[in-house]
Amino acid sequence: MREPRRPPGRRGGRRPLDPARLAAFEVLRAVRVDDAYANLVLPHALAGHGLTGRDAAFATELVSGTLRMRGLYDAVLADCVDRSLAKVEAKVLDALRLGSHQLLSMRVPDHAAISTTVDLVKAKSGAGAGSFANAVLRRVAVRSSTEWVQRLAPADDHERLALAHSHPRWVVDLLAEAVGEAELGDLLAADNAPPRVMLVARPGLSDRTELPGEPTRLSPYGVVLDSGSPAEVPAVAEGRAGVQDEGSQLVALALAQAPLAGPDERWLDLCAGPGGKAALLAALAGQRGAVLVANEAQPHRAGLVRRNGVSVVVAADGRRPPFRPGTFDRVLVDAPCTGLGALRRRPEARWRRAPSAVDELVPLQRELLASALDLVRPGGAVLYATCSPVLAETSGVVEAVLADRPDATLAPVAGAAADVPDSDGPLPGTRQLWPHRHGTDAMFLALLIRREVPDRPARGP
């Protein structure tokens, strides 16, 4: 991406800071200091600096690209700095990463990338820090991104891929286990490709013919937004449509399209925040005369579900919800997970998670799936989904719960999700979506059916 037009310089004084780069710098600081999500902070930063069109796109690429490729850039900077990066002032390091992204991954002339970054460092940390940044970035500019990888990459295959594609090594190992070595490089590359913005028409409230963009291939309700901001689409602004990855749309459809015998009146989304899947499920349920209850453990996320237009929202721990056993006909468990299937959309997530996250989350995932099976009636359907392809979070959880539940059986996922090519999951009948194959987040789907188990006869004396 080419850089936008810079503001004119001031005679007799310091050049004004480029607003796109300043906005990007502020977002990186919020991510680092406040543990903010870049996609939530960025719109406010763009609006605060009056950035639209080409300038907004430039700032967006600065933020997302810098966060995605931070691992590579830190390795390059470590080779160019005469001290540990831990001893470099944090805000200076933020600026150096921004400068490195422009030098190594964008069509920004070297002199512009260096001078604007130096201006930013001088304004935030003083002239001495600016001179330091100038010297470091000139060293960075000596080689291309490919040349830096060749210089720094170790012999180990996974280490090399981790550096080249800027993923933590432990993440590369887990993804390799899930997708296989042959496709690993393609998956890692897809994680670094900017995702397309997808919209979903909520049935009964809108139709995708009124949404601007190309219809999605896999979901009958989605479109790929061709240009502009989703907030400017009337159906989105009015809550009749929303922004939702096609894979997430297929998760909601998989629950709604599961074959079901008996009543079909009460649906539950057990882990509903922030509410995208719940909103689609509520619309689908409404068309059948059913009601969706959205449960979310965190009160502020429950508020987001309400703002997505879901009318029945409960804030409670999904492991101990205030519902009687056997209350619901359909239950969705969109379980909290590592999120390693959505690194395209949450580039900072790869640096926030630790290897211990999997071991910490798996017990919670098992408890939530067991709770869902308690809450669904005999003959009812439970869909277990994660935005992670990690086997411990997907097949591992399902197998462990089934081993403890004689009243549950694994059934083939049906409907639109079942028609996705090359999406066979790690267990028979399950589905696994992939960014590099399907252009979606790496969603895992497993359908479980609760069945009646006759009481065992009492043993004789």
N, C-alpha and C positions, 0 to 999 in steps of 0.2 A: 504494500500500500504506500502510495506517495504521501509525503507530508503536506499538510494544508498550508495555505498562505499565512506567513507569519506577520504579526503586527509591525508597522513601521517603527524604526528606531527613533529614539529621542535625541535631539541634538544637545550635546554638552552634558549628557547624563547616561546612566546605565540603561541598556536596552530593557524594555518591559518584558516580563516573562511570557513565554508563549502559553496562552490559556489552555490549549489541549494538553500540553505536557504537564502544566501545573495541576490540572484536574486529575490526570493519571497519577501523579505523585501523591495527591491527597487521598486517592482511593487505596493506593498501596499502603499508605500510612494507616488508614482505617483498618485494613485487613491485618496488618501487623500488630497494631496497638490494641484494637478493640475486638479482634477475632471476627470482624465483619465479613459478610459474604460480598464479594466484589459485584455480583450482578444486582444486589439490592442497593448498594451504595452508589454505584456508577450513575444511575439516572439522576440522582440528586446533585452529584458533582457536575454533570453535564449542564443541568438546568442552572446551577449556581454560577457557572461561567458563561452562560448564554450560548452553549455550543450546539449546533445543529448540522445536519447534512454531513458534508465531507469532514469538517472539523470533529464532529461527534464520532464519526466512524474511525477517524485517526486515533482519538483518545481511547476508544473502546479496544482497538487492536493493541495499543500500547499496554493497557491494563491486562487484558486476557493473555496476550502473548508473553508478556514479562512474567506473569504468574505461572503459566504452563512451563516455560523453558527455564525457570529459575535454577534448576539443578545444573544444567549445562552452563548457564551464565556464571554461577558461583564457582564452578570448576575453572572456567576461563579466568575469572577475576582473581581467584586464588593463585593462578600462575603469573598474574601480572602485578600483584601487590606484594610488597616486601614485608608484609606482616600477616598474621592470622586475620581472616575476615571477621572473626569475633571481636577484634580490636578496632575495626572500622566503625565509625559512628553510624548508627542504624539508618538514619535518614540519608546519609551520604551513600550508604550501600543501596538503599532503595533507588536513588538517582542513578547510580552506576549500573544497576540492573536495567533501568529504563534505557540508558544510553547503549548498553550492550545489545538490547533487543533491536534498536534502530540500526546499529552497525552490522549485526549478524543475520537479521531475519527480515528486515524491511528495506524498501527501496528509498532510503533516505541517504543523501550524500554524506560522506564521512564528516566533512567540515560542519555541516548543519547539525548532525547528531551530537558531535562533540561540543560545539560552541553553545548550543541550547542547554545541554546537560550541565556544562560548566556554569552558565548563567544561573541555573536553578540551584546548584550547590552553593555558589557564592551568596545568593539571596537567603538561603536557609542556614548556612553554616559558616560563612565568611570567606575572605579571599584566600586564606591558606588552604582551606578544604577545596576551593575551586581549582587551585594549582595542582593539588593532589589528583583530583578527578581528571583534569586535563592530561596529566602524564599517564594515568592508568588507561584511559580510553584510547589514547594514541597507541598503546601497546596492544589493546584489544583489536584495533583496526588493522593490525599488520596481517592477520590471517582471516580467512573466511570461516564460516561455521563448520563446513566440512573439514577444512584443514585443522581447525582446533580439535575436532573429534579424533582425527587421525593422530594428532600429537598426544592427546590426553587419554584416549581410550585404552583400558587394560586388555589383556588377551582373553579373559573370561567372556564367553558369549553374552551372558546375562548382564554382566557389568558394562559391556560395551553398549548393549541396547539401552540399559538404564541411563547411561550418559547421553547417547545420541538422541534419545527420545525424552529425556528429562523426566524419568520416573524413579522413585526410590527403588532400590534393589529388591527389597522384600515384596513390593507390589509386583514387580516384574516376575518374580518367582511364583506368586500366587496366580497371576494371570496366565502364565505358561502352563500351570497345572490344569487350568480350566479350559483354555482354548487350544493347547498343543503348541509345540515348537514351530511348526510349519507356518502358522498364522500369527505368531506372536508379534513379529515386526509390524505387520499390517494393523493389528489391533492397537499397538502403541502409537503408531502414526495417526490412526483415526482419533485417538484421544486428544491429539494436538491440533486437529482440524476444527475451525470454528463451526459450531452447530448451526443448522438452519433454524429459523424461528418458525414454529408450527402453531397453528391455531386449531381449536376444536369447536365445532358447532354443537351446542347442547340440545339434544332432540326435544322437540316440543316447544322450544324457545327460539331456536334459530335453525337455519339450514345452511349447509356449507356453500351453497350457490351465492349467498350474500356476502361471503368472506372473500377478500381479495387474495389471489394466489392460485397455485397449482394444486389440484386435489392430491392428497397423499395416496401412496400405492397400497398401503396395508390397512389403514383405518377408513371406514366409510364416512367418518365425521370430520376428518382433518383436512387442512390445507397447509401448504408451505407459503408463508408470507413472502410476497415478492419484493416488497420495499416498504419503507416507512416504519412508523412505530405502531405496535399493537394497540396502544392506548388511543390512537386516532381512528381505529376501526369502530364504528357505532355499536355493533353487536357486542364487542368486547367491553367498551365503555359502559354499556347498559347491563352487563352481567349475563347476557344471553349466550355468550361464547367466551372462551378463555384461551390463554397461552398454555399449551401442553404438548410435550414430546409425544410422538406417535406411539412409542413403546408404552408409555403410561396410559394412553387411550386404549391400547390392546389389553392391558391388565383389567381395566374396568369392564371392557366388553367380554373378557373371558369369564368373569364372574356372572355377568348378566346373561350370557349365552350358554352357561352350563346346563345340560339337561336336568330337569327336576320333576319328580313325581310328587303330587300332592299340592298343598297350598303354596302360594308364591306372593306373600303379602308383606313380609317384614324382612328388610335387608339391614345389614350392619357393616359399617366400615370401622374396624376396631382401632386402627391407628391412622386417623383421618388427616392430621395436619400435613401440609398447609391447606389442603382442601381441593386440589385439582381433580383427583380421581373421585372424591366424594361428590363434587358438583356434577360430574358426568353420570355417576351412578344414580344420583337423586333424579336427574332428568330421565334416565332410562327407566327407573322404578316408577316414576310418575306416569309414564305412558302406559303402564300395565295396572295402574291403580294400586301399586305398592308404595310403601313408605321407607325411606332410608333414614336410619339413625347413624349419626357420625360421632364416634367417640375419639377423644384425643386427650392424652395424659397431661400435656402442658397447657395451662389456661391461655397463654398468649397465642399459642398455635390454634387452640380452639376458636379464638377470636378470628383468626385468619380463615378458618373454615366457614364461619358465619358470613364473613365478608365475601366469600366465594358464592354465596347465595343458598347455602344449605340451611334449612329451617330448623331441623331437629339436631341439636349438637349437645353432647354431654362431655364434661371435662372429668375424666376418671382414668385410673390406671387400668390398662387393658388386661392386665393379669388378674385383677380383682374388680371387674366392672359391676355396676349396680343393676345387673340384669339377671333374671332367672334362667337357669339352664334350660336349653331347648326352646328358647324364645324365638329364634330367627330361622328363616328359610335359606338365606344366603349370607355369608360372612366373608369379607375381604380382610386379610392380614397383610397389609403393605408394611412389612416389618422394618423397624430401625436397623440400619446395616452400615457397613463401611462406606457405601456410596462409590465403590471403585468402578461401578458401571456407568457413572455419570461424570467422569473427569473432564469431558468436553465442556460441560456446563458449569462445573465447580472446580476450576483449575487449581484453586488453593487447597482443595481437600487432600490432594496427594501429599502435601507437606504437613498437614495438620494431624493426619492419622499416624498412629504408631503400630508396629507389628502386634502389640498386645491387644489392639482394638478387636480383632477377630475373636480371640478367646473371651474377651469381656462381653461381646454382643451375642455370641451363640446361645448361652443359657437364657438370655432374655427372649431371643427369637423362639426357642423351644417352648418357653412358658406361654408366649402369646399364641402360638399355634395350638397348644393344648387347650388354652382358654377358649379359643374360637370353636374348637370341636365340642367343648362343653356347652357353648351358647347356641349352636345350631341344632335343630331338631333332627331326629332320625330320618334319613332320606334327604336331608339338606346338604348344601354344598359349601365348602370352604375353599377359597383360593388363597394360597400362600404365594407372596411375591416379594422379591428383593431387587433393589437397584444395584446389584452386585452379582458377578458370576462366580465368586469365590466358592469353591466346593463345600467348605465347612459351613457356609451360610445358606447353601442351597440344598443340594442332595443330602448333605450331612444332617441338617436339621430335620428334613422330611423323614429320612430313614430312622432317626432316633425317636421321633414322636410316634411314627407308625409302630415301632417295636414295642412301645408301651401302651398302644391303644388298639385293642382287638375290635373296638367299635368303629374303626376308621379304615378306609381303603383308598388307594391311589387310583384315580380315574384319568383317562386322557383329556387334556385340555381341548375344548371344542370351540367352534365359531371362528371368527376372523383370525385369532392368534394361531389356531391349528393350521391355517392355510398359508402361513408364512414359510417360504422355502428355506431349506438349510437351517432350520431352527430347532432340530431335535435337542432336547435337554439331556442332562446326565442320567436321568431315570426315565424308564419307559412312560410315554404319555406326557412328560413335562416338556416345556418349551424354554429355549434360551435365545434371546435376541442379542445382536452384536452391532456395535457401531460400524465396523468395517464391512460387515455383510449386509446389514439392513438399514443403515443410516439412523438407527435409534440408539437410545441408551441401552446398556446391557442388562435388560430386565429378565429375571427368571420367574417362571410361572409353574405352579403345581396345583392340581385340583384334587381335593380330598372329599370323599363322601362319607358322611356319618351313617352308620347302619345299625340296625337293631341287633343286639347280641342277647340271645336267650339266656336266662339265668341258668347257671350250672346246677344240675341236680345235686342234692345233698348226698354226701358219701355215707354209706352204711357203717354200722359199728364194726 
